[in-house]
Amino acid sequence: MERFALLARLEARPGKESEVAQLLKGALPLAQSEAGTLRWYALQIGPSTFGIFDTFADEGGRQAHLDGEIAAALMSRADELLSAPPTIEKVELLASK
C-alpha cells in the first residue's frame, strides 16, 4: 500500500523548458527499474514549471529513490537547467483510490 510520497517542483530557466521536459521523460526507465517506487509521475504544471510526484510503500523505498539515479541526474544538471534549486517535499498519503 502506498503510504509515502515525494512532491518535487522544478522551475526551468528561460529557454530550457524543453530540455527539462526531455530530462523528465527520459527518466521513466530509471523509475520503472526502482523496486521501491510504486508510482512515478512527471508533470508540466505551466510553461516553465514542472514537477515529479512518486509514491512508496515505506520510508526505505522513498529514501532509496532520493539516493537514486533520477535525483543524481537532476541535480547534476540543476544549475544548467533550473532557475532555482528543486523544492522537494516528503508527503504522507492519507487516502488514495
Buried (B, 14 or more C-beta within 10 A) or exposed (E): EBBBBBBBBBBBBEEBBEBBBEBBEEBEEBBEEBEBBBEBEBBBEEEBBBBBBBBBBEEEBBBBBBEBBBBEBBEEBBEEBBEEEBEBEEBEEEEEE
